[in-house]
Amino acid sequence: MILRLLEGGSVVVLTGAGLSTSSGIPDYRDREGNWKQAKPIDHNDFLRSASARQRYWAPSFFGWSAVGLASPGRGDHSLAHLEGLDRIALILTQNVDGLHQKAGSRSVLELHGGLHRVICLACRQAYPRALVQEWLSEANPGIAAESARAGPDGDAHIAESLHVAFCIADCPSCGGVLKPDVVFFGDSVPRDRVGACIDAIDAASGLLVVGSSLMVWSGFRFVAHAHGRGKPVMAINLGKTRADDLLDAKVEQDCDEFLHRLRMRSS
């Protein structure tokens, strides 16, 4: 049924963390949709507290390479291929790793932003994340030798002592607070971005969810909208999703492998 959906016209594809696990980036939730670890940092805590910013930037320093050096998986390349065949109108991704763009997809909307950009909250100057990594390394000499275990979305699991001692880089232009250009947990997706997603779904022939449990509202609302408009909605995901009762079809398989097989059949 999913192949017929893709062959029936240009669809919107909503992707989540399950698509990036094959590239070495861990996901957040288990097959039941429960958190595998502590929730990510809260937006308001980051804004209010210098210690909260330390607790973000210290693990991010160690986890960045898992995202910055990651290569797209077969699923990412398969979606780029299907887009080239005019089967996909838009990839609406909840991921912040930039792997769709690395795979060659051109029509990508990053719902939650992208980790490869850092912005100053005061003057709005933007910096490449790789450059900020250099600043953090210079401000924390010798810290790169410490051990860490990769977490989701460029995070990492590190010793508590590293949080407390970590030196944060400020904006070199104005001294303001630097923040990755992503929507943190507890923050809202910009209204114009949501509107663009709704418009794309309204114009599409259907919606395909790939690698997302849809447990957060920012993704689930698009499935609810498409279902309410009578659009076919299908999913490829290992484990339950919040929208299981709204789906017209669901494949409980590894999405990277399944998309690769779809590509082979559509070539």
C-alpha positions, 0 to 999 in steps of 0.5 A, spaced: 500 500 500 505 504 501 508 503 494 501 505 491 501 511 495 508 513 493 506 512 485 499 515 486 502 522 486 506 527 490 506 525 498 509 529 504 513 525 508 514 526 515 520 523 518 523 522 525 529 519 529 528 512 527 530 514 520 537 516 523 539 510 527 542 507 521 547 513 521 549 512 528 545 517 531 541 514 537 533 515 538 529 517 544 524 512 545 523 505 545 517 501 541 512 503 546 513 510 545 517 511 552 523 515 553 529 511 553 533 516 558 531 523 561 527 528 557 532 533 553 533 540 556 527 544 557 527 551 553 525 556 559 531 552 563 536 554 558 534 561 557 534 562 565 539 558 567 547 559 566 548 552 569 542 549 564 546 552 559 552 548 561 548 542 562 546 543 554 553 545 551 558 540 555 554 534 552 553 537 546 561 538 545 562 531 546 556 529 542 556 533 536 561 529 532 556 523 532 551 528 528 557 533 524 560 527 521 554 522 520 553 519 513 546 519 510 543 512 511 540 508 505 533 510 507 535 518 506 538 516 499 531 512 498 527 518 499 532 523 495 531 518 489 523 518 490 523 525 490 527 525 484 522 521 481 516 526 483 513 522 488 515 526 494 513 533 494 516 535 501 520 532 506 517 534 513 523 532 518 523 532 526 530 531 525 535 536 526 541 532 523 541 535 516 542 528 513 536 529 508 540 534 505 546 530 505 543 525 501 541 530 496 533 531 498 532 538 495 525 539 498 526 539 506 523 543 511 526 542 518 520 542 523 525 543 529 531 547 526 538 544 524 544 543 529 549 545 524 547 552 525 548 556 532 544 563 533 546 569 538 539 570 542 541 577 543 544 580 536 541 574 532 548 573 528 548 566 526 554 561 526 556 554 523 556 549 529 563 546 527 566 553 528 562 554 535 565 547 536 572 550 535 571 555 540 568 550 545 575 546 544 579 552 545 575 554 552 576 547 555 583 545 553 584 537 554 577 536 555 576 532 548 580 526 551 574 525 556 570 519 555 562 520 553 557 515 550 553 518 544 545 520 545 540 523 541 540 529 536 548 530 538 547 529 545 552 525 549 552 522 556 558 524 560 560 525 567 557 530 572 563 533 574 564 535 566 558 539 566 560 543 572 567 545 570 565 546 562 566 553 559 561 556 555 562 560 549 559 567 548 557 570 542 564 574 539 560 579 536 556 582 542 557 577 548 550 574 548 547 567 549 549 562 543 543 557 542 543 551 537 538 553 531 533 548 534 526 548 537 528 545 544 523 541 548 517 545 551 518 551 546 513 552 540 515 551 532 514 557 529 507 559 526 509 560 519 513 554 519 507 550 521 503 553 516 507 551 511 507 544 513 499 544 513 499 548 506 504 542 503 499 537 506 493 540 503 496 540 496 499 533 497 496 526 495 497 523 502 502 523 508 507 518 509 510 517 516 517 514 517 521 513 523 517 517 528 512 515 534 509 521 533 508 522 541 509 529 541 504 534 538 509 538 533 509 531 529 502 528 531 498 534 529 500 533 522 497 526 521 491 529 525 490 534 520 491 530 514 486 524 517 481 530 518 482 532 510 481 525 508 488 524 506 491 517 506 496 516 512 501 511 512 507 509 517 513 505 517 515 505 524 518 499 529 513 500 535 507 503 536 505 510 534 500 515 537 496 515 531 496 508 530 488 509 530 488 514 524 493 510 520 490 507 513 496 502 513 502 501 517 509 497 516 512 495 523 519 494 520 526 497 520 524 504 516 532 504 513 531 497 510 524 498 508 525 504 504 531 501 500 527 495 498 522 501 495 527 504 492 529 498 488 522 496 486 521 503 483 527 504 479 
